[in-house]
Amino acid sequence: MFGTSVPLLQASDGKFIFLERVEQVIQTALQPITDLRSGNAHGFETLVRNTEALGFSSIPEFFAFADRLGVRAEVDALLFTRSALKLSQKAGVDALLFVNLDRKRAAQIDEMLPAMMDGLRAGRLTPFDISIEITEGGDAPYRAGLISGVAKLRSLGFRIAIDDFGTGHSGLQTLYELQPDYVKIDRFFISDIDRDARKRAFLSRLVELAHTFGTQVVAEGVERAGELHACRDCGCDLVQGYFIARPSVDAADLKQMYPAVADNSDRRKSQRGTRTLDDEGIVVALEAFSGDTRLDQVVEYFLGHPDCTFLPVVDARSTPIGVVRERDLRFLVQAPFGRDLLKNAAFRKPLADFVTRLPVVDHGISAAHLIERCVQSIEEGVIVTKDARYFGFVPATALLTLAGSIRLRAAQNQNPLTHLPANDAIIGHIGRGTENRGRDHAFAYLDFNNFKPFNDVYGFHVGDRAIIMFAEILRAEFGRDDAFVGHIGGDDFFVGLSGEVGEFAQRLRAVCARFSADAESLYSASHRQSGYIECAGRDGVVAQFPLLSCSIALLMLPAEGQPVTTDDIAHELSGLKMAAKRSPTCFSAGTMPPPDRSETQKVDVISEVA
């Protein structure tokens, strides 16, 4: 109807006509943003729908027209109010409302605030119920105003998110300057992330960086279970996308719990031998202060508790904001008349001005995972949440002690020669694969050929060099992926891969081919020239033995197949190993049965022939 209508722009009543039609036609939809561990709704993003009914080819065109007409604030307030009412009127749902705000409007927030606050009151919400999503891209001229605008919003209680993170030229600078409560990772990095090792590496490092600032990470555009699992494995906190739920204009569709996430539970929680922060018993129930607490009350608390050096600070929803440190307030106490000044009603310095952001983690996180990604950047400690609410605190001293304990445990479960995970860790990896049937898995058993005669002729010290050589080749091939590489013992190794396993066999062959070539350097010139060594075999009979090579036993475990146990996998791998040893190509592969296979057909073994 409108599109780029010039007459409407020129008409004296054009604004009224447009706003009337917007109120009649435009709808708002809400899409859930859920906790990646529990499936609980953490928030709902408000989205515009039905703009095409007014003749606009896209939503940006609709908003651009409202800008040209000079009614953008009124349109935003209308949409804001509708979304707020939908959320506030849905019984049993306690979640934030995520509202989009472009950089220009955020930089000019004083012009927007009256309409925003009116919309809040009409929608029966408070600023503490709202997260403002600021588009990550945009023009540099608004940067100074953006920083001050965000500070204004935060002082009122709004939470801040950066939308489409990773697509703009100034993303890291924005993360540093704004220190948002959330970053929403653009769909480009989430699409097929379970099949792209580089995307997983990128997301993992980004999550680590964000958590250092106390920022939660939202994975946008998740459309498959594999993407959900990969985002969780990379450490994301929240998830949004069609796999969880599509945007809906009907408030009846809003839920507190979303089964798509809850039914695809966190595999790390059931990981064998994995201990969470709760299990470690190091979470301290440290008292938290509300962000609206007066400074003089905080100072009096520190004076009355000389052993306390910092306190967590939370907002009206008990969501962590950061910590306030005693040393940052000390100058107020030590200054002449400082305490009297603090009690003066005219002194309006808020507690928020003294809050320092710290890493925030869920209480159910793997302790080892936390140490791996956060220990180098921790000063006071980490704030711990449960269902996104403040739960407790872990001091830095406890984390350092825990780091030493975890490293000791890891060392005890490593092969002392190669420092690769040993049998307990291998069994745990297989167990996680049997529990998570939403992805394809592949397990490989690798065993040297003719290792005993090589050891007998050259001695154990050269044999150890061959074992270390093979371990380094495995690391070089699979160290960049989410592959698990283990050392069973002696000349036996294990590799496990989940997700995209189509090229796994080819890569294993490449590893073994490189090993055969490199291992020749361990032989004498005469043995290399002849291509064999001559010595007594296991039966005591002197024979000729070819140079070192490797056998591969490969077992595929397709997604959504029949239930299997760790013992089933171990048994089938053992059988495949014997088949590989007998095969002229030293390769044997099998597949655990899909759902329509007979239970008696446990495995389909394919032993290649020359």
C-alpha positions as CSV (number, residue, x, y, z in Angstrom):
1,M,0.0,0.0,0.0
2,F,2.7,2.5,1.0
3,G,6.1,1.2,-0.1
4,T,8.0,4.4,-1.1
5,S,4.9,6.5,-1.4
6,V,5.8,10.1,-2.1
7,P,2.3,11.5,-1.7
8,L,2.0,10.1,1.8
9,L,5.3,11.8,2.7
10,Q,4.0,15.1,1.4
11,A,0.5,14.9,2.8
12,S,-0.2,16.8,6.0
13,D,-2.0,13.9,7.6
14,G,0.5,11.3,6.1
15,K,1.9,10.5,9.5
16,F,-1.5,9.8,11.0
17,I,-2.6,7.6,8.1
18,F,0.6,5.6,8.3
19,L,0.5,5.1,12.0
20,E,-3.2,4.1,11.8
21,R,-2.4,1.4,9.2
22,V,0.6,0.2,11.2
23,E,-1.6,-0.3,14.3
24,Q,-4.2,-2.2,12.2
25,V,-1.9,-4.4,10.1
26,I,1.6,-4.8,11.6
27,Q,2.1,-7.7,14.1
28,T,4.9,-8.6,16.4
29,A,6.2,-12.1,16.8
30,L,8.4,-13.5,19.7
31,Q,11.1,-16.1,19.2
32,P,12.6,-17.9,22.3
33,I,16.2,-17.6,23.4
34,T,16.8,-20.6,25.7
35,D,19.5,-21.8,28.0
36,L,21.6,-24.3,26.2
37,R,21.9,-26.7,29.2
38,S,18.3,-26.8,30.5
39,G,16.1,-25.6,27.7
40,N,14.6,-22.9,30.0
41,A,13.4,-19.7,28.2
42,H,15.9,-17.0,29.0
43,G,14.4,-14.4,26.8
44,F,12.2,-13.8,23.7
45,E,13.3,-11.6,20.7
46,T,10.6,-9.4,19.3
47,L,10.3,-9.4,15.5
48,V,8.1,-7.5,13.1
49,R,5.7,-9.3,10.9
50,N,3.2,-8.6,8.0
51,T,5.0,-5.5,6.6
52,E,4.4,-6.8,3.1
53,A,0.7,-6.0,3.7
54,L,1.6,-2.4,3.6
55,G,3.6,-2.7,0.4
56,F,7.1,-3.1,1.7
57,S,9.4,-5.7,0.2
58,S,11.4,-6.0,3.4
59,I,11.4,-5.1,7.1
60,P,14.3,-2.7,6.7
61,E,12.4,-0.9,4.0
62,F,9.4,-0.5,6.4
63,F,11.6,1.0,9.1
64,A,13.4,3.3,6.7
65,F,10.0,4.6,5.5
66,A,9.0,5.3,9.1
67,D,12.2,7.2,9.5
68,R,11.6,9.3,6.4
69,L,8.1,10.0,7.7
70,G,9.4,11.1,11.1
71,V,7.4,8.5,13.1
72,R,10.1,6.0,13.9
73,A,9.8,6.6,17.6
74,E,6.0,6.1,17.6
75,V,6.3,2.9,15.5
76,D,8.9,1.5,17.9
77,A,6.8,2.4,20.9
78,L,3.8,0.7,19.4
79,L,5.7,-2.5,18.6
80,F,7.5,-2.4,21.9
81,T,4.2,-2.2,23.8
82,R,2.6,-5.0,21.9
83,S,5.6,-7.4,22.5
84,A,5.8,-6.4,26.2
85,L,2.1,-7.1,26.7
86,K,2.4,-10.5,25.1
87,L,5.2,-11.5,27.3
88,S,3.8,-10.0,30.6
89,Q,0.4,-11.6,30.1
90,K,1.7,-15.1,29.5
91,A,1.3,-16.9,32.8
92,G,4.2,-19.1,33.9
93,V,6.8,-17.6,31.7
94,D,9.6,-15.6,33.3
95,A,12.0,-14.3,30.7
96,L,13.6,-11.2,29.2
97,L,12.3,-9.3,26.2
98,F,15.1,-8.7,23.6
99,V,14.3,-5.6,21.6
100,N,16.3,-4.4,18.5
101,L,17.8,-0.9,18.4
102,D,20.2,0.2,15.7
103,R,23.4,2.1,16.5
104,K,22.1,5.5,15.4
105,R,19.1,5.3,17.6
106,A,21.1,4.0,20.5
107,A,23.5,6.9,20.1
108,Q,20.6,9.3,20.2
109,I,18.9,7.4,23.1
110,D,17.7,10.6,24.9
111,E,15.3,11.1,21.9
112,M,14.0,7.5,22.2
113,L,13.7,7.1,26.0
114,P,10.3,8.8,26.6
115,A,8.6,6.5,24.1
116,M,10.5,3.4,25.3
117,M,9.5,4.1,28.9
118,D,5.9,4.7,27.9
119,G,5.9,1.4,26.1
120,L,7.3,-0.3,29.1
121,R,4.7,1.0,31.4
122,A,1.9,0.1,28.9
123,G,3.4,-3.4,28.6
124,R,3.7,-3.8,32.4
125,L,7.4,-4.4,32.3
126,T,10.4,-2.7,33.8
127,P,13.9,-1.9,32.3
128,F,15.2,-4.9,34.2
129,D,13.0,-7.1,32.0
130,I,14.5,-5.8,28.8
131,S,17.7,-6.5,26.8
132,I,18.4,-4.0,24.1
133,E,19.9,-5.6,21.0
134,I,22.3,-3.3,19.2
135,T,23.2,-4.2,15.6
136,E,26.9,-4.9,15.5
137,G,27.5,-3.2,12.2
138,G,27.1,0.5,11.5
139,D,28.8,3.8,11.0
140,A,31.7,4.9,13.1
141,P,30.4,8.5,13.5
142,Y,27.9,7.2,16.1
143,R,30.6,5.5,18.3
144,A,31.0,8.2,20.9
145,G,27.2,8.7,21.3
146,L,26.7,4.9,21.3
147,I,29.0,4.4,24.3
148,S,27.3,7.1,26.3
149,G,23.9,5.9,25.1
150,V,24.6,2.4,26.3
151,A,25.8,3.7,29.6
152,K,22.5,5.6,30.0
153,L,20.5,2.5,29.2
154,R,22.5,0.4,31.6
155,S,22.1,2.9,34.4
156,L,18.3,2.6,34.0
157,G,18.5,-1.2,34.4
158,F,18.4,-2.3,30.7
159,R,20.7,-5.2,29.7
160,I,22.7,-4.8,26.5
161,A,23.3,-7.3,23.6
162,I,25.3,-7.0,20.4
163,D,23.4,-8.5,17.5
164,D,24.9,-10.2,14.5
165,F,28.3,-10.3,16.1
166,G,31.2,-11.2,13.8
167,T,29.8,-9.6,10.7
168,G,31.1,-6.0,11.2
169,H,34.5,-4.4,10.9
170,S,34.6,-3.2,14.5
171,G,33.2,-6.2,16.4
172,L,36.0,-6.7,18.9
173,Q,36.3,-3.0,19.6
174,T,32.6,-2.9,20.3
175,L,32.9,-5.9,22.6
176,Y,35.7,-4.1,24.5
177,E,34.0,-0.7,24.7
178,L,30.4,-1.7,25.4
179,Q,31.1,-4.8,27.5
180,P,27.6,-6.1,26.7
181,D,25.7,-8.7,28.7
182,Y,25.2,-10.8,25.6
183,V,26.7,-11.2,22.1
184,K,24.6,-12.9,19.5
185,I,26.7,-14.8,17.0
186,D,25.7,-14.3,13.4
187,R,24.1,-17.2,11.6
188,F,27.0,-17.5,9.2
189,F,29.2,-18.9,11.9
190,I,26.5,-21.3,13.2
191,S,25.4,-22.8,9.9
192,D,26.8,-26.3,9.6
193,I,29.3,-25.6,12.5
194,D,29.2,-29.3,13.4
195,R,30.7,-30.0,10.0
196,D,33.3,-27.2,10.0
197,A,36.3,-27.4,12.3
198,R,37.4,-23.9,11.5
199,K,34.0,-22.5,12.6
200,R,34.1,-24.5,15.8
201,A,37.6,-23.2,16.5
202,F,36.5,-19.6,15.9
203,L,33.4,-19.9,18.1
204,S,35.3,-21.5,20.9
205,R,37.9,-18.7,21.0
206,L,35.1,-16.1,20.8
207,V,33.3,-17.7,23.7
208,E,36.4,-17.7,25.7
209,L,37.0,-14.0,25.1
210,A,33.4,-13.1,25.8
211,H,33.3,-15.0,29.1
212,T,36.4,-13.1,30.2
213,F,34.3,-10.0,30.0
214,G,31.4,-11.6,31.8
215,T,29.4,-11.7,28.6
216,Q,27.1,-14.5,27.7
217,V,27.1,-15.9,24.1
218,V,23.9,-16.5,22.1
219,A,24.1,-18.8,19.1
220,E,21.6,-17.5,16.5
221,G,20.0,-19.4,13.7
222,V,20.4,-23.0,15.0
223,E,18.4,-25.3,12.7
224,R,19.7,-28.8,13.4
225,A,20.5,-30.9,16.4
226,G,24.1,-31.2,15.2
227,E,24.5,-27.4,15.3
228,L,22.9,-27.3,18.8
229,H,25.5,-29.9,20.1
230,A,28.4,-28.1,18.4
231,C,27.4,-24.8,19.9
232,R,27.1,-26.3,23.3
233,D,30.5,-28.0,23.0
234,C,32.0,-24.7,22.0
235,G,30.7,-23.2,25.3
236,C,27.8,-21.1,24.2
237,D,25.3,-20.1,26.9
238,L,22.1,-19.5,25.0
239,V,20.6,-20.6,21.7
240,Q,18.0,-19.3,19.3
241,G,16.7,-20.7,16.0
242,Y,14.1,-22.7,14.1
243,F,15.3,-25.9,15.7
244,I,14.1,-24.6,19.0
245,A,11.0,-22.7,17.9
246,R,9.9,-20.4,15.1
247,P,8.8,-16.9,15.8
248,S,5.1,-16.8,16.7
249,V,2.6,-13.9,16.9
250,D,0.4,-15.9,19.3
251,A,1.3,-15.5,23.0
252,A,-0.2,-18.9,23.7
253,D,2.8,-20.5,21.9
254,L,5.3,-19.0,24.5
255,K,6.7,-21.7,26.9
256,Q,9.0,-21.7,29.9
257,M,10.7,-24.9,28.7
258,Y,11.6,-25.9,25.2
259,P,11.9,-29.7,24.6
260,A,14.1,-29.4,21.5
261,V,16.9,-28.3,23.8
262,A,15.9,-30.2,27.0
263,D,15.7,-33.5,25.0
264,N,19.1,-32.9,23.5
265,S,20.7,-32.6,26.9
266,D,24.3,-31.5,27.7
267,R,26.5,-34.5,27.0
268,R,29.2,-33.2,29.3
269,K,26.8,-33.5,32.3
270,S,26.8,-37.3,32.0
271,Q,30.4,-37.6,30.9
272,R,32.1,-40.3,32.9
273,G,34.5,-39.0,35.4
274,T,33.5,-35.4,34.7
275,R,33.1,-33.2,37.8
276,T,31.1,-30.0,37.8
277,L,31.7,-27.0,40.0
278,D,29.0,-28.4,42.3
279,D,30.8,-31.7,42.5
280,E,34.1,-29.9,43.4
281,G,32.4,-28.2,46.4
282,I,34.1,-24.9,45.8
283,V,31.1,-22.6,45.1
284,V,30.8,-20.2,48.0
285,A,27.4,-18.7,48.9
286,L,28.8,-15.2,49.1
287,E,26.2,-12.5,49.9
288,A,25.2,-10.4,46.9
289,F,24.2,-6.8,46.9
290,S,21.4,-5.3,44.8
291,G,22.6,-2.8,42.2
292,D,20.4,-0.1,43.7
293,T,22.1,-0.4,47.1
294,R,23.4,3.0,48.4
295,L,27.2,3.4,48.4
296,D,27.3,4.3,52.1
297,Q,25.7,0.9,52.9
298,V,28.3,-0.9,50.9
299,V,31.1,1.0,52.5
300,E,29.7,0.3,56.0
301,Y,29.5,-3.4,55.1
302,F,33.2,-3.5,54.1
303,L,34.2,-1.6,57.3
304,G,32.3,-4.2,59.4
305,H,33.8,-7.1,57.5
306,P,37.5,-6.4,57.2
307,D,38.2,-9.8,55.7
308,C,35.8,-9.1,52.8
309,T,37.5,-7.6,49.8
310,F,34.7,-7.7,47.2
311,L,31.0,-8.4,46.9
312,P,28.9,-9.7,44.0
313,V,26.3,-7.3,42.6
314,V,23.0,-8.4,41.0
315,D,20.1,-6.6,39.3
316,A,16.4,-6.7,40.2
317,R,16.1,-10.2,38.6
318,S,19.0,-11.5,40.6
319,T,21.1,-11.6,37.4
320,P,24.8,-11.0,38.1
321,I,26.2,-7.6,37.1
322,G,29.7,-8.0,38.5
323,V,31.5,-7.3,41.8
324,V,32.3,-4.2,43.8
325,R,35.8,-4.2,45.3
326,E,36.7,-2.7,48.6
327,R,39.8,-1.1,47.2
328,D,37.8,0.8,44.7
329,L,35.8,2.5,47.5
330,R,38.7,3.0,49.9
331,F,39.4,6.5,48.7
332,L,35.9,7.6,49.7
333,V,36.5,6.4,53.2
334,Q,40.0,7.8,53.5
335,A,39.1,11.2,52.0
336,P,38.2,14.0,54.5
337,F,34.5,13.9,55.2
338,G,34.2,11.0,52.8
339,R,31.8,9.0,54.9
340,D,29.7,12.1,55.6
341,L,29.6,12.8,51.8
342,L,28.4,9.3,51.1
343,K,25.4,9.7,53.5
344,N,24.5,13.0,51.9
345,A,21.3,12.7,49.8
346,A,22.8,15.1,47.2
347,F,25.6,12.6,46.5
348,R,24.2,10.7,43.5
349,K,27.1,8.4,42.6
350,P,25.5,5.0,42.0
351,L,26.9,1.7,42.9
352,A,26.9,0.7,39.3
353,D,29.8,3.1,38.6
354,F,32.1,1.0,40.8
355,V,31.1,-2.4,39.5
356,T,33.7,-4.6,37.8
357,R,32.7,-7.3,35.3
358,L,33.9,-10.8,36.0
359,P,33.5,-14.1,34.1
360,V,30.0,-15.7,34.7
361,V,29.5,-19.5,34.5
362,D,26.7,-22.0,35.1
363,H,27.0,-24.1,38.2
364,G,26.8,-27.3,36.1
365,I,29.8,-26.5,34.0
366,S,32.6,-29.0,33.8
367,A,35.3,-27.8,36.2
368,A,38.0,-28.9,33.8
369,H,36.4,-27.0,31.0
370,L,36.2,-23.8,33.2
371,I,39.8,-24.1,34.2
372,E,40.9,-24.6,30.5
373,R,39.2,-21.5,29.2
374,C,39.2,-19.0,32.1
375,V,42.0,-19.6,34.6
376,Q,44.5,-17.3,32.9
377,S,42.2,-14.3,32.9
378,I,40.7,-14.7,36.5
379,E,41.6,-12.1,39.2
380,E,39.0,-12.2,42.0
381,G,37.2,-15.4,40.7
382,V,34.1,-16.3,38.8
383,I,30.4,-15.6,39.4
384,V,28.3,-18.7,39.3
385,T,24.7,-18.8,38.2
386,K,21.8,-21.4,38.2
387,D,19.0,-20.9,35.7
388,A,20.6,-17.5,34.9
389,R,20.2,-16.3,38.5
390,Y,23.0,-15.6,40.9
391,F,24.0,-18.8,42.7
392,G,27.4,-18.2,44.3
393,F,31.0,-17.4,43.8
394,V,34.3,-19.2,43.3
395,P,37.4,-17.3,44.5
396,A,40.5,-17.2,42.4
397,T,42.5,-19.1,45.1
398,A,40.0,-22.0,44.9
399,L,40.3,-22.0,41.1
400,L,44.1,-22.1,41.2
401,T,44.0,-25.0,43.7
402,L,41.4,-26.8,41.5
403,A,43.6,-26.2,38.4
404,G,46.5,-28.0,40.1
405,S,44.2,-30.8,41.1
406,I,42.8,-31.2,37.6
407,R,46.2,-31.2,36.0
408,L,47.3,-33.9,38.5
409,R,44.2,-36.0,37.6
410,A,44.9,-35.5,33.9
411,A,48.5,-36.6,34.3
412,Q,47.4,-39.7,36.2
413,N,45.1,-40.6,33.2
414,Q,47.7,-40.0,30.5
415,N,50.1,-42.4,28.9
416,P,53.5,-41.4,30.4
417,L,55.3,-41.8,27.0
418,T,53.0,-39.9,24.6
419,H,51.0,-37.9,27.1
420,L,47.9,-38.8,25.3
421,P,44.7,-39.8,27.2
422,A,44.8,-43.4,28.4
423,N,42.2,-46.1,28.8
424,D,39.8,-44.5,31.3
425,A,39.5,-41.4,29.1
426,I,39.1,-43.6,26.0
427,I,36.3,-45.5,27.6
428,G,34.7,-42.2,28.7
429,H,34.8,-40.9,25.1
430,I,33.2,-44.1,23.7
431,G,30.5,-43.9,26.5
432,R,29.6,-40.3,25.5
433,G,29.2,-41.4,21.9
434,T,26.8,-44.2,22.9
435,E,24.8,-41.8,25.0
436,N,24.6,-39.0,22.3
437,R,22.9,-40.7,19.4
438,G,21.9,-37.4,17.7
439,R,25.2,-37.3,15.8
440,D,27.3,-39.8,13.7
441,H,30.3,-41.2,15.5
442,A,33.4,-43.1,14.3
443,F,35.9,-45.0,16.4
444,A,39.3,-46.3,15.1
445,Y,41.7,-48.8,16.7
446,L,45.2,-48.4,15.2
447,D,47.9,-51.1,15.8
448,F,51.4,-51.3,14.5
449,N,52.4,-54.2,12.3
450,N,55.7,-56.1,13.0
451,F,56.4,-54.0,16.1
452,K,57.8,-56.9,18.2
453,P,60.6,-57.9,15.8
454,F,61.5,-54.2,15.4
455,N,61.7,-53.9,19.1
456,D,63.8,-57.1,19.4
457,V,66.3,-55.9,16.8
458,Y,66.6,-52.2,17.7
459,G,65.7,-52.1,21.4
460,F,63.0,-50.5,23.4
461,H,64.4,-47.0,23.2
462,V,64.1,-47.0,19.4
463,G,60.7,-48.6,19.8
464,D,59.6,-45.7,22.0
465,R,60.8,-43.3,19.3
466,A,58.4,-45.0,16.8
467,I,55.5,-44.8,19.3
468,I,56.2,-41.1,19.9
469,M,56.5,-40.5,16.2
470,F,53.1,-42.0,15.5
471,A,51.5,-40.0,18.3
472,E,52.9,-36.8,16.8
473,I,51.5,-37.7,13.4
474,L,48.1,-38.3,15.0
475,R,48.2,-34.9,16.7
476,A,49.2,-33.2,13.5
477,E,46.3,-34.7,11.6
478,F,43.5,-34.5,14.2
479,G,44.6,-31.8,16.6
480,R,42.8,-29.1,14.8
481,D,39.5,-30.9,15.0
482,D,37.2,-32.0,17.8
483,A,38.7,-35.5,17.4
484,F,39.7,-37.5,20.5
485,V,43.2,-39.1,20.2
486,G,44.1,-41.7,22.9
487,H,46.9,-44.1,23.6
488,I,45.7,-47.6,24.6
489,G,49.2,-48.7,25.5
490,G,52.2,-50.1,23.7
491,D,51.8,-49.7,20.0
492,D,47.9,-49.5,20.1
493,F,46.2,-46.2,19.6
494,F,42.6,-44.9,19.4
495,V,40.9,-42.0,17.5
496,G,37.3,-41.0,17.9
497,L,35.4,-38.4,15.8
498,S,31.8,-37.1,16.0
499,G,29.7,-35.2,13.5
500,E,31.1,-35.1,10.0
501,V,32.9,-38.5,9.7
502,G,32.7,-39.0,5.9
503,E,36.5,-38.5,5.3
504,F,37.6,-40.2,8.5
505,A,38.8,-43.4,6.8
506,Q,40.8,-41.5,4.2
507,R,42.5,-39.4,6.9
508,L,43.4,-42.5,8.9
509,R,45.0,-44.0,5.8
510,A,47.0,-40.9,5.3
511,V,48.3,-41.0,8.9
512,C,49.4,-44.6,8.4
513,A,51.0,-43.9,5.1
514,R,53.0,-41.1,6.6
515,F,54.0,-43.2,9.5
516,S,55.3,-46.0,7.2
517,A,57.4,-43.5,5.3
518,D,58.7,-41.7,8.4
519,A,59.4,-44.9,10.3
520,E,62.0,-46.0,7.6
521,S,64.4,-43.4,9.1
522,L,64.6,-45.6,12.2
523,Y,66.1,-48.5,10.3
524,S,69.6,-49.1,9.2
525,A,70.5,-48.5,5.5
526,S,70.7,-52.2,4.8
527,H,67.2,-52.9,6.3
528,R,65.7,-50.0,4.4
529,Q,67.3,-51.3,1.1
530,S,66.0,-54.9,1.6
531,G,62.6,-53.8,2.9
532,Y,62.6,-56.2,5.8
533,I,64.5,-57.4,8.9
534,E,65.3,-61.0,9.8
535,C,64.9,-62.3,13.3
536,A,63.1,-64.9,15.4
537,G,59.3,-64.4,15.6
538,R,57.0,-65.2,18.5
539,D,57.3,-68.9,17.8
540,G,61.1,-68.7,17.9
541,V,61.4,-69.4,14.2
542,V,63.7,-67.0,12.3
543,A,61.7,-65.2,9.5
544,Q,61.7,-62.0,7.4
545,F,59.5,-59.2,8.7
546,P,58.5,-56.2,6.7
547,L,59.2,-52.7,7.9
548,L,56.8,-51.0,10.3
549,S,53.3,-50.2,9.1
550,C,49.9,-49.8,10.8
551,S,46.5,-51.7,10.8
552,I,43.3,-49.8,11.0
553,A,40.0,-51.1,12.5
554,L,37.2,-48.6,11.9
555,L,33.7,-48.8,13.4
556,M,31.0,-46.4,12.4
557,L,28.1,-45.6,14.8
558,P,25.3,-43.8,12.8
559,A,23.0,-41.3,14.4
560,E,19.7,-42.5,15.8
561,G,20.6,-46.2,15.6
562,Q,19.8,-48.9,18.1
563,P,21.0,-48.5,21.7
564,V,24.6,-49.8,22.2
565,T,26.9,-50.0,25.1
566,T,30.6,-49.2,25.6
567,D,31.2,-53.0,25.9
568,D,29.5,-53.5,22.5
569,I,31.8,-51.0,20.9
570,A,34.9,-52.4,22.5
571,H,33.9,-56.0,21.4
572,E,33.3,-55.0,17.8
573,L,36.5,-53.0,17.6
574,S,38.4,-56.0,18.9
575,G,36.9,-58.2,16.1
576,L,37.6,-55.6,13.5
577,K,41.2,-55.3,14.7
578,M,41.8,-59.0,14.1
579,A,40.1,-58.7,10.7
580,A,42.4,-55.8,9.8
581,K,45.5,-57.8,10.8
582,R,44.4,-60.6,8.4
583,S,43.6,-58.2,5.6
584,P,46.2,-57.7,2.8
585,T,45.4,-54.0,3.0
586,C,45.6,-53.9,6.9
587,F,42.2,-52.2,6.9
588,S,38.8,-53.4,8.2
589,A,35.6,-51.4,8.7
590,G,32.2,-52.0,10.2
591,T,28.9,-50.2,11.0
592,M,26.7,-50.7,14.0
593,P,23.2,-51.6,12.8
594,P,20.7,-48.9,11.9
595,P,17.2,-49.1,13.5
596,D,15.7,-51.4,10.8
597,R,18.5,-54.0,11.2
598,S,18.1,-57.3,13.0
599,E,19.4,-57.4,16.6
600,T,21.4,-60.5,15.6
601,Q,23.3,-58.5,13.0
602,K,25.5,-56.6,15.5
603,V,28.0,-55.4,12.9
604,D,28.6,-55.4,9.2
605,V,32.3,-56.1,8.8
606,I,34.0,-55.2,5.5
607,S,37.5,-56.5,5.1
608,E,39.1,-55.1,2.1
609,V,41.0,-57.4,-0.3
610,A,43.9,-56.6,-2.5
